[in-house]
Amino acid sequence: MTFDLPFSVIIVGAGNINFGSPEGPWNHSTRLEAKLGVRLVVAAIVDPATAHAKRQLEVKRGSAAAASYASTLIFSSIAAAHAGLDSPPDLVVLGSPAAFRGTTDESSGNDAEVQLSRMFPTAAIFVEKPVGAGPVEEPRAVGQHLESVGSLVSVGYMLRYSAAVQKMKQIIQDNNLAIMMTSARYVMGAYEFSAKPAWWNKAIDCGPIVEQATHFCDLSRYFGGEVVLGSIAANSVEWYEAPGRLSKISVDETLIPEEQRIPRFTSATWKYANGAIGHLEHGVALQGTAFSTEFTVWADGYQLKLVDPYNHPTLYLRRPGNDAEEIIHFDGDDPFLSEMAAVIERIEGADTPILSSYADAVKTYEMTWAIRWASERSRVPNGIAN
């Protein structure tokens, strides 16, 4: 393995997930810079909004990582990048909105994964979550295609790479525990600053369970195993109900069709194939800058409660024979960096495990849709519960 050669990357999508935003820790470009240092060569940024991509590039050229972006080209499409680049990249970071990927339908133009696998067959692909924004059959077909051509693919469920999560997995394995229940809570902070209209429109971003709570659905599957989709039951607080009338929204919700407006809270339960049960609650309720997030696993004699895994992960551990909780802090851990490091190391020949394959991420996608459908079936129609 040679670790002193330039490492070429194409970044697809010039938005927040790849270049950062004020309200969250996500920023794939900074993790590439941290992992690769001077070896990083960003060959291209691909985004149809080329003016925005150029602004992002200007910021990078004024940063400490300027050398990595000195020769970066801007393209409006993957096909244009393929035609305009002299050599293929080592890695493509696919962070375009889910509505523009996740299908094998060439006529839609949203078959980014298929295009990349054909135009850059030697490149690994890092795909942001969720794996799509359409019918669950479409990402499933994408996964089958990627497997058939042998592409190395990693999906951005970074919480699997969290040191706290791995510590929980170690405790469960070391003590041969059978999980009895998982419980996940994800309550969004700073919702009044969430100014992306697509996020508030289920017709575009599919709603907060599919787009955001997917991280905790994936974490639930990572611990509990396969979910019996038919067992999922869910209820929601809708925008038209008295508890759902938010006081600060940064978009004009009247421009969104009523049937496509997002729920404010969703609570779901399900059965795992191994007999355990699971629970999720997701809310758009807090107006501060921090989310309220918590994930708990119960087993015989054990409670493993992970609090604030995004920013200040802390594990509260209760074991048999002691009612007092052990408190373990994981300050400084960066699962975003760990997931990016894993795929880079695999590209360069190491046996570092990829913890979220595309096929596995499709199962999380199916789960989130099943929760959304269950909550929509149970909701009280508008005009009755006002």
Stockholm file with secondary structure:
# STOCKHOLM 1.0

chainA/1-386         MTFDLPFSVIIVGAGNINFGSPEGPWNHSTRLEAKLGVRLVVAAIVDPATAHAKRQLEVKRGSAAAASYASTLIFSSIAAAHAGLDSPPDLVVLGSPAAFRGTTDESSGNDAEVQLSRMFPTAAIFVEKPVGAGPVEEPRAVGQHLESVGSLVSVGYMLRYSAAVQKMKQIIQDNNLAIMMTSARYVMGAYEFSAKPAWWNKAIDCGPIVEQATHFCDLSRYFGGEVVLGSIAANSVEWYEAPGRLSKISVDETLIPEEQRIPRFTSATWKYANGAIGHLEHGVALQGTAFSTEFTVWADGYQLKLVDPYNHPTLYLRRPGNDAEEIIHFDGDDPFLSEMAAVIERIEGADTPILSSYADAVKTYEMTWAIRWASERSRVPNGIAN
#=GR chainA/1-386 SS CCCSSCEEEEEECCSHHHHCCTTSSCCHHHHHHHHHGGGEEEEEEECSCHHHHHHHHHHHHTSTTGGGGTTCEEESSHHHHHHHCSSCCSEEEECSCGGGSSCCCGGGTCCHHHHHHHHSTTSEEEECSSSCSSCTHHHHHHHHHHHHHTCCEEECCGGGGCHHHHHHHHHHHHTTCCEEEEEEEEEESCGGGCCCGGGGBHHHHCCHHHHTTHHHHHHHHHHHCCEEEEEEEEEEECTTSGGGCCSCCSSCGGGSCGGGBCCSEEEEEEEETTSCEEEEEEEECCCSSSCEEEEEEEETTEEEEEECTTTSCEEEEECTTCCSCEEEECTTCCHHHHHHHHHHHHHTTCCCCCSCCHHHHHHHHHHHHHHHHHHHHHSCCTTTCC
#=GC SS_cons         CCCSSCEEEEEECCSHHHHCCTTSSCCHHHHHHHHHGGGEEEEEEECSCHHHHHHHHHHHHTSTTGGGGTTCEEESSHHHHHHHCSSCCSEEEECSCGGGSSCCCGGGTCCHHHHHHHHSTTSEEEECSSSCSSCTHHHHHHHHHHHHHTCCEEECCGGGGCHHHHHHHHHHHHTTCCEEEEEEEEEESCGGGCCCGGGGBHHHHCCHHHHTTHHHHHHHHHHHCCEEEEEEEEEEECTTSGGGCCSCCSSCGGGSCGGGBCCSEEEEEEEETTSCEEEEEEEECCCSSSCEEEEEEEETTEEEEEECTTTSCEEEEECTTCCSCEEEECTTCCHHHHHHHHHHHHHTTCCCCCSCCHHHHHHHHHHHHHHHHHHHHHSCCTTTCC
//
